[in-house]
Amino acid sequence: MNDFRDALTQTPNGTIIAIDVSPSSKREIFPDGYNEWRHSITCSIRAPPVEGKANKAVIALIGEILSIPKSRVHIISGSTSTQKRVLVEGMDIEAVASRLRDHFA
Protein backbone atom coordinates (compact mmCIF):
# COMPACT_ATOMS: atom_id res chain seq x y z
CA MET A 1 0.00 0.00 0.00
CA ASN A 2 1.25 3.47 -0.83
CA ASP A 3 1.62 5.97 1.98
CA PHE A 4 -1.76 7.69 2.03
CA ARG A 5 -0.44 10.16 4.61
CA ASP A 6 0.44 12.48 1.70
CA ALA A 7 -3.31 13.12 1.54
CA LEU A 8 -3.34 14.46 5.12
CA THR A 9 -2.37 17.96 6.28
CA GLN A 10 -2.14 19.08 9.90
CA THR A 11 -3.71 22.45 10.78
CA PRO A 12 -4.26 24.23 14.11
CA ASN A 13 -7.96 23.24 13.92
CA GLY A 14 -7.49 19.58 13.00
CA THR A 15 -6.53 17.54 9.96
CA ILE A 16 -7.39 18.19 6.32
CA ILE A 17 -7.99 15.12 4.13
CA ALA A 18 -7.70 15.41 0.34
CA ILE A 19 -10.34 13.12 -1.20
CA ASP A 20 -11.59 12.10 -4.64
CA VAL A 21 -15.31 11.33 -4.53
CA SER A 22 -17.13 8.86 -6.78
CA PRO A 23 -20.83 9.72 -6.39
CA SER A 24 -23.70 7.46 -7.49
CA SER A 25 -21.57 4.38 -6.74
CA LYS A 26 -22.95 0.92 -6.13
CA ARG A 27 -21.22 0.81 -2.76
CA GLU A 28 -20.38 3.27 -0.02
CA ILE A 29 -16.82 3.01 1.25
CA PHE A 30 -14.10 5.25 2.66
CA PRO A 31 -11.22 4.89 2.26
CA ASP A 32 -11.66 3.21 -1.11
CA GLY A 33 -8.04 3.49 -2.22
CA TYR A 34 -5.33 6.04 -2.73
CA ASN A 35 -4.65 8.19 -5.81
CA GLU A 36 -0.88 8.60 -5.77
CA TRP A 37 -0.87 11.26 -8.53
CA ARG A 38 -3.33 13.54 -6.77
CA HIS A 39 -2.20 12.55 -3.28
CA SER A 40 -5.80 11.92 -2.29
CA ILE A 41 -7.90 9.19 -0.74
CA THR A 42 -10.81 7.91 -2.78
CA CYS A 43 -14.34 7.84 -1.40
CA SER A 44 -17.29 6.05 -3.00
CA ILE A 45 -20.82 7.02 -2.06
CA ARG A 46 -24.27 6.01 -3.25
CA ALA A 47 -25.77 9.50 -3.18
CA PRO A 48 -26.04 11.42 -6.46
CA PRO A 49 -24.25 14.76 -6.90
CA VAL A 50 -27.44 16.84 -6.73
CA GLU A 51 -28.73 19.29 -4.13
CA GLY A 52 -25.79 18.64 -1.80
CA LYS A 53 -26.73 14.99 -1.28
CA ALA A 54 -23.27 13.70 -2.17
CA ASN A 55 -21.56 16.20 0.15
CA LYS A 56 -23.84 15.23 3.05
CA ALA A 57 -23.08 11.56 2.39
CA VAL A 58 -19.32 12.23 2.34
CA ILE A 59 -19.52 14.07 5.67
CA ALA A 60 -21.61 11.32 7.27
CA LEU A 61 -19.37 8.52 6.00
CA ILE A 62 -16.13 10.17 7.11
CA GLY A 63 -17.63 10.88 10.54
CA GLU A 64 -18.71 7.25 10.84
CA ILE A 65 -15.32 5.84 9.78
CA LEU A 66 -13.41 8.16 12.12
CA SER A 67 -15.92 7.57 14.96
CA ILE A 68 -16.64 11.28 15.42
CA PRO A 69 -19.81 13.37 15.13
CA LYS A 70 -20.45 14.57 11.58
CA SER A 71 -20.63 18.11 13.01
CA ARG A 72 -16.81 17.92 13.25
CA VAL A 73 -16.39 17.14 9.53
CA HIS A 74 -16.43 20.09 7.08
CA ILE A 75 -15.88 20.35 3.34
CA ILE A 76 -13.59 23.37 3.06
CA SER A 77 -13.05 23.27 -0.71
CA GLY A 78 -14.44 21.44 -3.70
CA SER A 79 -18.10 21.44 -2.72
CA THR A 80 -19.09 21.30 -6.41
CA SER A 81 -16.18 19.09 -7.50
CA THR A 82 -15.23 15.44 -7.10
CA GLN A 83 -11.92 16.63 -5.62
CA LYS A 84 -12.50 17.89 -2.10
CA ARG A 85 -10.58 18.98 0.96
CA VAL A 86 -12.26 17.95 4.18
CA LEU A 87 -11.40 19.33 7.62
CA VAL A 88 -11.70 16.93 10.53
CA GLU A 89 -11.93 19.20 13.57
CA GLY A 90 -10.05 18.35 16.73
CA MET A 91 -8.15 15.31 15.41
CA ASP A 92 -4.44 15.40 14.79
CA ILE A 93 -2.85 13.77 11.79
CA GLU A 94 -1.69 10.72 13.78
CA ALA A 95 -5.20 9.94 15.04
CA VAL A 96 -6.72 10.32 11.56
CA ALA A 97 -3.97 8.20 9.97
CA SER A 98 -4.41 5.48 12.59
CA ARG A 99 -8.17 5.22 12.09
CA LEU A 100 -7.87 5.29 8.30
CA ARG A 101 -5.14 2.64 8.35
CA ASP A 102 -7.59 0.30 10.12
CA HIS A 103 -9.99 0.62 7.16
CA PHE A 104 -7.56 0.32 4.25
CA ALA A 105 -7.77 -3.12 2.68
C-alpha positions in Angstrom: 0.0 0.0 0.0 1.3 3.5 -0.8 1.6 6.0 2.0 -1.8 7.7 2.0 -0.4 10.2 4.6 0.4 12.5 1.7 -3.3 13.1 1.5 -3.3 14.5 5.1 -2.4 18.0 6.3 -2.1 19.1 9.9 -3.7 22.5 10.8 -4.3 24.2 14.1 -8.0 23.2 13.9 -7.5 19.6 13.0 -6.5 17.5 10.0 -7.4 18.2 6.3 -8.0 15.1 4.1 -7.7 15.4 0.3 -10.3 13.1 -1.2 -11.6 12.1 -4.6 -15.3 11.3 -4.5 -17.1 8.9 -6.8 -20.8 9.7 -6.4 -23.7 7.5 -7.5 -21.6 4.4 -6.7 -23.0 0.9 -6.1 -21.2 0.8 -2.8 -20.4 3.3 0.0 -16.8 3.0 1.3 -14.1 5.3 2.7 -11.2 4.9 2.3 -11.7 3.2 -1.1 -8.0 3.5 -2.2 -5.3 6.0 -2.7 -4.7 8.2 -5.8 -0.9 8.6 -5.8 -0.9 11.3 -8.5 -3.3 13.5 -6.8 -2.2 12.6 -3.3 -5.8 11.9 -2.3 -7.9 9.2 -0.7 -10.8 7.9 -2.8 -14.3 7.8 -1.4 -17.3 6.1 -3.0 -20.8 7.0 -2.1 -24.3 6.0 -3.3 -25.8 9.5 -3.2 -26.0 11.4 -6.5 -24.3 14.8 -6.9 -27.4 16.8 -6.7 -28.7 19.3 -4.1 -25.8 18.6 -1.8 -26.7 15.0 -1.3 -23.3 13.7 -2.2 -21.6 16.2 0.1 -23.8 15.2 3.0 -23.1 11.6 2.4 -19.3 12.2 2.3 -19.5 14.1 5.7 -21.6 11.3 7.3 -19.4 8.5 6.0 -16.1 10.2 7.1 -17.6 10.9 10.5 -18.7 7.3 10.8 -15.3 5.8 9.8 -13.4 8.2 12.1 -15.9 7.6 15.0 -16.6 11.3 15.4 -19.8 13.4 15.1 -20.5 14.6 11.6 -20.6 18.1 13.0 -16.8 17.9 13.3 -16.4 17.1 9.5 -16.4 20.1 7.1 -15.9 20.3 3.3 -13.6 23.4 3.1 -13.0 23.3 -0.7 -14.4 21.4 -3.7 -18.1 21.4 -2.7 -19.1 21.3 -6.4 -16.2 19.1 -7.5 -15.2 15.4 -7.1 -11.9 16.6 -5.6 -12.5 17.9 -2.1 -10.6 19.0 1.0 -12.3 18.0 4.2 -11.4 19.3 7.6 -11.7 16.9 10.5 -11.9 19.2 13.6 -10.0 18.3 16.7 -8.1 15.3 15.4 -4.4 15.4 14.8 -2.9 13.8 11.8 -1.7 10.7 13.8 -5.2 9.9 15.0 -6.7 10.3 11.6 -4.0 8.2 10.0 -4.4 5.5 12.6 -8.2 5.2 12.1 -7.9 5.3 8.3 -5.1 2.6 8.3 -7.6 0.3 10.1 -10.0 0.6 7.2 -7.6 0.3 4.3 -7.8 -3.1 2.7 
